[in-house]
Protein backbone atom coordinates (compact mmCIF):
# COMPACT_ATOMS: atom_id res chain seq x y z
CA UNK A 1 0.00 0.00 0.00
CA UNK A 2 2.95 2.35 0.49
CA UNK A 3 3.67 3.57 -2.98
CA UNK A 4 3.47 7.40 -2.84
CA UNK A 5 7.29 7.74 -2.90
CA UNK A 6 7.53 5.15 -5.63
CA UNK A 7 5.04 7.13 -7.68
CA UNK A 8 7.06 10.35 -7.39
CA UNK A 9 10.25 8.53 -8.41
CA UNK A 10 8.63 7.06 -11.49
CA UNK A 11 7.05 10.34 -12.55
CA UNK A 12 10.54 11.83 -12.73
CA UNK A 13 11.60 9.03 -15.08
CA UNK A 14 8.43 8.53 -17.05
CA UNK A 15 5.90 11.30 -17.61
CA UNK A 16 3.56 9.45 -19.94
CA UNK A 17 1.45 6.35 -19.56
CA UNK A 18 2.54 3.00 -21.05
CA UNK A 19 1.86 2.55 -24.74
CA UNK A 20 -1.05 0.14 -24.19
CA UNK A 21 -3.49 -0.76 -26.92
CA UNK A 22 -7.16 -0.66 -25.94
CA UNK A 23 -7.32 -4.44 -25.53
CA UNK A 24 -4.03 -4.52 -23.59
CA UNK A 25 -5.30 -1.80 -21.28
CA UNK A 26 -8.53 -3.71 -20.57
CA UNK A 27 -6.57 -6.91 -19.89
CA UNK A 28 -4.11 -5.05 -17.65
CA UNK A 29 -6.86 -3.46 -15.54
CA UNK A 30 -8.63 -6.83 -15.30
CA UNK A 31 -5.41 -8.39 -13.99
CA UNK A 32 -4.98 -5.65 -11.37
CA UNK A 33 -8.55 -6.18 -10.18
CA UNK A 34 -7.94 -9.93 -9.98
CA UNK A 35 -4.68 -9.46 -8.05
CA UNK A 36 -6.02 -6.86 -5.60
CA UNK A 37 -9.18 -8.86 -4.84
CA UNK A 38 -7.36 -11.99 -3.70
CA UNK A 39 -7.46 -11.05 0.00
CA UNK A 40 -11.21 -10.40 0.00
CA UNK A 41 -11.97 -13.57 -1.96
CA UNK A 42 -9.75 -15.73 0.26
CA UNK A 43 -11.30 -14.20 3.37
CA UNK A 44 -14.95 -14.60 2.37
CA UNK A 45 -15.38 -17.51 -0.05
CA UNK A 46 -15.71 -20.12 2.69
CA UNK A 47 -17.88 -18.11 5.10
CA UNK A 48 -21.11 -20.06 4.37
CA UNK A 49 -19.18 -23.22 5.31
CA UNK A 50 -18.17 -22.16 8.83
CA UNK A 51 -20.87 -24.35 10.48
CA UNK A 52 -19.84 -27.28 8.27
CA UNK A 53 -16.19 -26.79 9.30
CA UNK A 54 -17.15 -26.81 12.99
CA UNK A 55 -19.16 -30.00 12.47
CA UNK A 56 -16.42 -31.67 10.40
CA UNK A 57 -13.79 -31.20 13.11
CA UNK A 58 -16.28 -31.74 15.96
CA UNK A 59 -15.45 -28.34 17.39
CA UNK A 60 -17.47 -25.40 18.70
CA UNK A 61 -18.26 -22.42 16.46
CA UNK A 62 -15.43 -20.45 18.07
CA UNK A 63 -12.80 -22.66 16.43
CA UNK A 64 -14.29 -22.35 12.96
CA UNK A 65 -14.49 -18.58 13.38
CA UNK A 66 -10.87 -18.58 14.57
CA UNK A 67 -9.77 -19.61 11.08
CA UNK A 68 -11.11 -16.27 9.87
CA UNK A 69 -9.77 -14.29 12.83
CA UNK A 70 -6.26 -15.67 12.29
CA UNK A 71 -6.47 -14.80 8.59
CA UNK A 72 -7.55 -11.19 9.21
CA UNK A 73 -5.00 -10.50 11.95
CA UNK A 74 -2.17 -11.88 9.82
CA UNK A 75 -3.31 -9.73 6.91
CA UNK A 76 -3.32 -6.72 9.22
CA UNK A 77 0.28 -7.27 10.31
CA UNK A 78 1.82 -8.12 6.95
CA UNK A 79 -0.05 -5.53 4.90
CA UNK A 80 2.18 -2.82 6.38
CA UNK A 81 5.39 -4.51 5.22
CA UNK A 82 4.58 -6.36 1.98
CA UNK A 83 4.71 -3.19 -0.11
CA UNK A 84 8.12 -2.30 1.36
CA UNK A 85 9.50 -5.70 0.34
CA UNK A 86 8.36 -5.11 -3.23
CA UNK A 87 10.09 -1.69 -3.16
CA UNK A 88 13.36 -3.43 -2.32
CA UNK A 89 13.19 -6.56 -4.47
CA UNK A 90 10.74 -5.75 -7.30
CA UNK A 91 6.95 -5.96 -7.60
CA UNK A 92 6.66 -9.05 -9.77
CA UNK A 93 9.42 -10.96 -7.97
CA UNK A 94 7.89 -10.50 -4.52
CA UNK A 95 4.33 -11.10 -5.71
CA UNK A 96 5.43 -14.30 -7.48
CA UNK A 97 7.02 -15.60 -4.27
CA UNK A 98 4.00 -14.70 -2.16
CA UNK A 99 1.65 -16.38 -4.64
CA UNK A 100 3.66 -19.59 -4.28
CA UNK A 101 3.11 -19.33 -0.51
CA UNK A 102 -0.59 -18.68 -1.10
CA UNK A 103 -1.02 -21.69 -3.40
CA UNK A 104 0.80 -24.09 -1.07
CA UNK A 105 -1.14 -22.77 1.92
CA UNK A 106 -4.45 -23.21 0.08
CA UNK A 107 -3.59 -26.83 -0.68
CA UNK A 108 -2.64 -27.22 2.99
CA UNK A 109 -6.05 -25.87 4.02
CA UNK A 110 -7.71 -28.40 1.71
CA UNK A 111 -5.76 -31.30 3.22
CA UNK A 112 -5.96 -30.22 6.89
CA UNK A 113 -6.92 -33.09 9.16
CA UNK A 114 -7.41 -30.96 12.29
CA UNK A 115 -8.76 -27.49 12.97
CA UNK A 116 -5.32 -26.49 14.25
CA UNK A 117 -3.74 -27.36 10.92
CA UNK A 118 -6.43 -25.36 9.14
CA UNK A 119 -5.72 -22.31 11.29
CA UNK A 120 -1.98 -22.65 10.63
CA UNK A 121 -2.42 -22.82 6.87
CA UNK A 122 -4.90 -19.93 6.95
CA UNK A 123 -2.15 -17.81 8.54
CA UNK A 124 0.23 -18.72 5.69
CA UNK A 125 -2.54 -18.08 3.18
CA UNK A 126 -3.06 -14.58 4.60
CA UNK A 127 0.66 -13.79 4.19
CA UNK A 128 0.43 -14.57 0.50
CA UNK A 129 -2.87 -12.76 0.02
CA UNK A 130 -1.79 -9.49 1.63
CA UNK A 131 0.94 -9.09 -0.99
CA UNK A 132 -1.62 -9.18 -3.76
CA UNK A 133 -3.66 -6.40 -2.19
CA UNK A 134 -0.73 -4.05 -1.63
CA UNK A 135 1.49 -4.80 -4.63
CA UNK A 136 -1.35 -4.72 -7.13
CA UNK A 137 -1.94 -1.02 -6.50
CA UNK A 138 1.81 -0.35 -6.39
CA UNK A 139 2.15 -1.74 -9.92
CA UNK A 140 -0.38 0.82 -11.11
CA UNK A 141 1.57 3.59 -9.36
CA UNK A 142 4.80 2.46 -11.02
CA UNK A 143 3.34 2.52 -14.53
CA UNK A 144 1.14 5.63 -14.57
CA UNK A 145 1.50 9.27 -13.67
CA UNK A 146 -0.67 10.72 -10.92
CA UNK A 147 -3.59 11.80 -13.10
CA UNK A 148 -3.83 8.57 -15.08
CA UNK A 149 -3.31 6.46 -11.97
CA UNK A 150 -6.40 8.09 -10.48
CA UNK A 151 -8.42 7.07 -13.53
CA UNK A 152 -7.24 3.48 -13.36
CA UNK A 153 -7.86 3.13 -9.62
CA UNK A 154 -11.31 4.69 -10.00
CA UNK A 155 -12.16 1.60 -12.04
CA UNK A 156 -10.35 -1.04 -10.00
CA UNK A 157 -11.24 -0.04 -6.42
CA UNK A 158 -15.07 -0.25 -6.70
CA UNK A 159 -14.85 -3.61 -8.46
CA UNK A 160 -12.38 -4.97 -5.92
CA UNK A 161 -14.71 -3.79 -3.14
CA UNK A 162 -17.56 -5.78 -4.70
CA UNK A 163 -15.61 -9.07 -4.59
CA UNK A 164 -16.58 -9.86 -0.95
CA UNK A 165 -20.22 -9.91 -2.11
CA UNK A 166 -19.59 -12.44 -4.87
CA UNK A 167 -17.19 -14.78 -3.05
CA UNK A 168 -19.62 -16.16 -0.41
CA UNK A 169 -22.27 -16.83 -3.08
CA UNK A 170 -19.73 -18.87 -5.03
CA UNK A 171 -18.56 -20.58 -1.85
CA UNK A 172 -22.10 -21.55 -0.87
CA UNK A 173 -22.69 -23.23 -4.23
CA UNK A 174 -19.34 -25.00 -4.06
CA UNK A 175 -20.22 -26.51 -0.68
CA UNK A 176 -23.64 -27.63 -1.92
CA UNK A 177 -22.31 -29.31 -5.08
CA UNK A 178 -18.95 -30.54 -3.76
CA UNK A 179 -17.74 -29.92 -0.17
CA UNK A 180 -16.33 -27.04 1.86
CA UNK A 181 -12.73 -28.16 1.27
CA UNK A 182 -13.12 -27.53 -2.48
CA UNK A 183 -13.20 -23.79 -1.77
CA UNK A 184 -9.50 -23.95 -0.95
CA UNK A 185 -8.68 -25.75 -4.20
CA UNK A 186 -10.46 -22.92 -6.02
CA UNK A 187 -8.25 -20.46 -4.13
CA UNK A 188 -5.13 -22.40 -5.12
CA UNK A 189 -6.28 -22.11 -8.74
CA UNK A 190 -6.81 -18.37 -8.16
CA UNK A 191 -3.18 -17.98 -7.08
CA UNK A 192 -1.99 -20.04 -10.05
CA UNK A 193 -3.85 -17.75 -12.45
CA UNK A 194 -2.07 -14.73 -10.91
CA UNK A 195 1.28 -16.43 -11.51
CA UNK A 196 0.38 -16.87 -15.19
CA UNK A 197 -0.57 -13.18 -15.28
CA UNK A 198 2.85 -12.24 -13.89
CA UNK A 199 4.61 -14.39 -16.46
CA UNK A 200 2.56 -12.98 -19.33
CA UNK A 201 3.26 -9.70 -21.18
CA UNK A 202 -0.05 -8.28 -19.94
CA UNK A 203 1.75 -6.85 -16.91
CA UNK A 204 4.85 -5.20 -18.42
CA UNK A 205 8.33 -5.37 -16.99
CA UNK A 206 8.62 -2.70 -14.33
CA UNK A 207 11.57 -0.34 -14.03
CA UNK A 208 13.72 -0.90 -10.97
CA UNK A 209 12.92 1.61 -8.28
CA UNK A 210 15.97 2.93 -6.45
CA UNK A 211 14.19 5.37 -4.17
CA UNK A 212 13.31 2.89 -1.47
CA UNK A 213 16.83 1.48 -1.49
CA UNK A 214 18.06 4.90 -0.43
CA UNK A 215 15.37 5.56 2.10
CA UNK A 216 13.27 3.17 4.16
CA UNK A 217 9.61 3.09 3.20
CA UNK A 218 8.67 2.68 6.86
CA UNK A 219 9.59 5.53 9.22
CA UNK A 220 8.88 4.46 12.81
CA UNK A 221 9.00 8.03 14.15
CA UNK A 222 6.37 9.24 11.69
CA UNK A 223 4.34 6.09 12.37
CA UNK A 224 4.22 6.85 16.12
CA UNK A 225 3.38 10.50 15.42
CA UNK A 226 0.46 9.40 13.25
CA UNK A 227 -0.91 7.01 15.87
CA UNK A 228 -0.68 9.58 18.68
CA UNK A 229 -2.65 12.21 16.76
CA UNK A 230 -6.08 12.34 18.43
CA UNK A 231 -7.96 13.29 15.28
CA UNK A 232 -6.25 10.61 13.20
CA UNK A 233 -6.99 8.01 15.86
CA UNK A 234 -10.61 9.17 15.89
CA UNK A 235 -11.04 8.72 12.14
CA UNK A 236 -9.25 5.37 12.34
CA UNK A 237 -11.49 4.37 15.27
CA UNK A 238 -14.63 5.12 13.27
CA UNK A 239 -13.35 2.92 10.43
CA UNK A 240 -12.43 0.20 12.91
CA UNK A 241 -15.92 0.31 14.41
CA UNK A 242 -17.35 -0.01 10.90
CA UNK A 243 -15.23 -3.08 10.16
CA UNK A 244 -15.78 -4.67 13.56
CA UNK A 245 -19.56 -4.31 13.30
CA UNK A 246 -19.65 -5.73 9.77
CA UNK A 247 -17.32 -8.66 10.47
CA UNK A 248 -19.16 -9.53 13.66
CA UNK A 249 -22.19 -9.97 11.39
CA UNK A 250 -20.03 -12.01 8.98
CA UNK A 251 -18.95 -14.33 11.80
CA UNK A 252 -22.43 -14.74 13.30
CA UNK A 253 -24.50 -14.90 10.10
CA UNK A 254 -23.79 -18.53 9.04
CA UNK A 255 -24.71 -19.89 12.47
CA UNK A 256 -27.78 -17.67 12.91
CA UNK A 257 -29.20 -18.52 9.49
CA UNK A 258 -28.47 -22.21 9.98
CA UNK A 259 -30.51 -22.08 13.19
CA UNK A 260 -33.24 -20.22 11.32
CA UNK A 261 -33.33 -23.11 8.81
CA UNK A 262 -31.50 -21.59 5.83
CA UNK A 263 -28.96 -23.30 3.53
CA UNK A 264 -25.33 -22.26 2.92
CA UNK A 265 -26.46 -20.84 -0.43
CA UNK A 266 -28.84 -18.49 1.38
CA UNK A 267 -25.96 -17.39 3.60
CA UNK A 268 -23.95 -16.49 0.51
CA UNK A 269 -26.81 -14.41 -0.88
CA UNK A 270 -27.18 -12.69 2.49
CA UNK A 271 -23.56 -11.54 2.31
CA UNK A 272 -24.11 -10.39 -1.27
CA UNK A 273 -27.24 -8.44 -0.32
CA UNK A 274 -25.41 -6.71 2.55
CA UNK A 275 -23.01 -5.07 0.09
CA UNK A 276 -25.65 -3.17 -1.88
CA UNK A 277 -26.66 -0.75 0.93
CA UNK A 278 -22.97 0.10 1.30
CA UNK A 279 -22.73 1.02 -2.38
CA UNK A 280 -25.96 3.01 -2.14
CA UNK A 281 -24.64 4.90 0.90
CA UNK A 282 -21.41 5.75 -0.91
CA UNK A 283 -23.47 7.42 -3.65
CA UNK A 284 -25.68 9.11 -1.07
CA UNK A 285 -22.58 10.38 0.76
CA UNK A 286 -21.33 12.15 -2.36
CA UNK A 287 -24.68 13.91 -2.66
CA UNK A 288 -24.74 14.82 1.02
CA UNK A 289 -21.25 16.29 0.79
CA UNK A 290 -22.68 19.10 -1.34
CA UNK A 291 -24.63 20.44 1.65
CA UNK A 292 -23.10 18.76 4.71
CA UNK A 293 -19.60 18.72 6.19
CA UNK A 294 -17.61 15.49 6.31
CA UNK A 295 -17.86 15.42 10.10
CA UNK A 296 -21.65 15.66 9.88
CA UNK A 297 -21.74 12.73 7.47
CA UNK A 298 -19.42 10.67 9.67
CA UNK A 299 -21.57 11.38 12.72
CA UNK A 300 -24.69 10.33 10.79
CA UNK A 301 -22.95 7.05 9.95
CA UNK A 302 -22.19 6.45 13.63
CA UNK A 303 -25.81 7.20 14.57
CA UNK A 304 -27.02 4.65 12.02
CA UNK A 305 -24.74 2.06 13.64
CA UNK A 306 -26.42 2.78 16.97
CA UNK A 307 -29.84 2.45 15.34
CA UNK A 308 -28.83 -0.81 13.66
CA UNK A 309 -27.60 -2.30 16.94
CA UNK A 310 -30.84 -1.22 18.65
CA UNK A 311 -32.98 -2.83 15.93
CA UNK A 312 -31.00 -6.09 16.33
CA UNK A 313 -31.96 -6.15 20.00
CA UNK A 314 -35.59 -5.37 19.15
CA UNK A 315 -35.62 -8.28 16.69
CA UNK A 316 -34.21 -10.52 19.41
CA UNK A 317 -36.89 -9.57 21.91
CA UNK A 318 -39.78 -10.06 19.46
CA UNK A 319 -38.27 -13.49 18.65
CA UNK A 320 -38.69 -13.48 14.86
CA UNK A 321 -36.58 -16.36 13.44
CA UNK A 322 -36.43 -15.01 9.91
CA UNK A 323 -33.59 -13.88 7.65
CA UNK A 324 -35.06 -10.35 7.58
CA UNK A 325 -34.72 -10.12 11.37
CA UNK A 326 -30.98 -10.15 10.75
CA UNK A 327 -30.76 -8.36 7.41
CA UNK A 328 -32.94 -5.31 8.15
CA UNK A 329 -30.70 -4.03 10.98
CA UNK A 330 -27.58 -5.07 9.01
CA UNK A 331 -28.79 -2.95 6.09
CA UNK A 332 -29.05 0.03 8.45
CA UNK A 333 -25.54 -0.63 9.77
CA UNK A 334 -23.99 -0.99 6.30
CA UNK A 335 -25.62 2.24 5.15
CA UNK A 336 -23.96 3.94 8.12
CA UNK A 337 -20.65 2.30 7.25
CA UNK A 338 -20.93 3.41 3.63
CA UNK A 339 -21.30 6.99 4.84
CA UNK A 340 -18.54 7.12 7.43
CA UNK A 341 -15.82 4.98 5.81
CA UNK A 342 -14.81 7.13 2.80
CA UNK A 343 -15.01 10.43 4.69
CA UNK A 344 -13.10 9.07 7.69
CA UNK A 345 -10.38 7.82 5.35
CA UNK A 346 -10.16 11.13 3.44
CA UNK A 347 -9.95 13.14 6.66
CA UNK A 348 -7.26 10.87 8.12
CA UNK A 349 -5.08 11.10 5.00
CA UNK A 350 -5.48 14.88 4.84
CA UNK A 351 -3.88 15.17 8.29
CA UNK A 352 -0.56 13.78 6.95
CA UNK A 353 -0.51 14.47 3.18
CA UNK A 354 3.26 13.95 2.91
CA UNK A 355 2.92 10.46 4.40
CA UNK A 356 -0.20 9.33 2.56
CA UNK A 357 1.26 5.90 1.84
CA UNK A 358 2.01 5.18 5.47
CA UNK A 359 -1.38 6.52 6.55
CA UNK A 360 -3.20 4.36 4.03
CA UNK A 361 -1.28 1.25 5.07
CA UNK A 362 -1.85 2.00 8.74
CA UNK A 363 -5.57 2.51 8.22
CA UNK A 364 -5.79 -0.76 6.31
CA UNK A 365 -3.94 -2.62 9.03
CA UNK A 366 -6.11 -1.14 11.79
CA UNK A 367 -9.29 -2.02 9.89
CA UNK A 368 -8.21 -5.62 9.46
CA UNK A 369 -7.27 -5.78 13.14
CA UNK A 370 -10.75 -4.55 14.05
CA UNK A 371 -12.26 -7.13 11.71
CA UNK A 372 -10.26 -9.84 13.47
CA UNK A 373 -11.41 -8.57 16.86
CA UNK A 374 -15.02 -8.57 15.70
CA UNK A 375 -14.88 -12.18 14.54
CA UNK A 376 -13.01 -13.28 17.67
CA UNK A 377 -15.50 -11.62 20.02
CA UNK A 378 -18.46 -13.17 18.19
CA UNK A 379 -16.74 -16.55 18.34
CA UNK A 380 -16.70 -16.22 22.12
CA UNK A 381 -20.13 -14.67 22.84
CA UNK A 382 -22.22 -16.02 19.92
CA UNK A 383 -25.08 -18.16 21.25
CA UNK A 384 -27.35 -18.69 18.26
CA UNK A 385 -29.44 -15.56 18.87
CA UNK A 386 -29.33 -11.94 17.74
CA UNK A 387 -28.65 -10.69 21.27
CA UNK A 388 -24.81 -10.92 21.36
CA UNK A 389 -24.49 -9.30 17.92
CA UNK A 390 -26.85 -6.47 18.90
CA UNK A 391 -25.05 -5.78 22.17
CA UNK A 392 -21.62 -5.79 20.50
CA UNK A 393 -22.61 -3.46 17.65
CA UNK A 394 -24.48 -1.09 19.96
CA UNK A 395 -21.62 -1.01 22.47
CA UNK A 396 -18.83 -0.14 20.05
CA UNK A 397 -21.02 2.40 18.24
CA UNK A 398 -21.71 4.22 21.53
CA UNK A 399 -18.01 4.26 22.37
CA UNK A 400 -17.18 5.79 19.00
CA UNK A 401 -19.79 8.52 19.48
CA UNK A 402 -18.35 9.33 22.91
CA UNK A 403 -14.89 9.67 21.33
CA UNK A 404 -16.31 11.82 18.53
CA UNK A 405 -17.92 14.21 21.00
CA UNK A 406 -14.81 14.41 23.20
CA UNK A 407 -12.38 15.16 20.33
CA UNK A 408 -14.38 16.87 17.60
CA UNK A 409 -17.02 18.50 19.82
CA UNK A 410 -20.70 18.93 19.07
CA UNK A 411 -20.01 22.46 17.82
CA UNK A 412 -18.18 20.98 14.81
CA UNK A 413 -21.47 19.53 13.60
CA UNK A 414 -22.95 23.00 13.26
CA UNK A 415 -20.22 24.28 10.92
HUQUI-V863251 format. One record per run of one state. SS is the DSSP state (~ for helix, > for strand, _ for the rest). FROM is the first residue (numbers start at 1). LEN is the number of residues. Records with the same first field share a line. If there is no record, write none. Layout:
SS->FROM-LEN, FROM-LEN
//
This chain:
_->1-3, 14-8, 37-1, 45-2, 57-4, 90-1, 112-3, 144-2, 178-4, 200-11, 215-5, 229-1, 260-4, 289-5, 319-4, 352-1, 382-5, 409-1, 415-1
~->4-10, 22-15, 38-7, 47-10, 61-29, 91-21, 115-29, 146-32, 182-18, 211-4, 220-9, 230-30, 264-25, 294-25, 323-29, 353-29, 387-22, 410-5
//
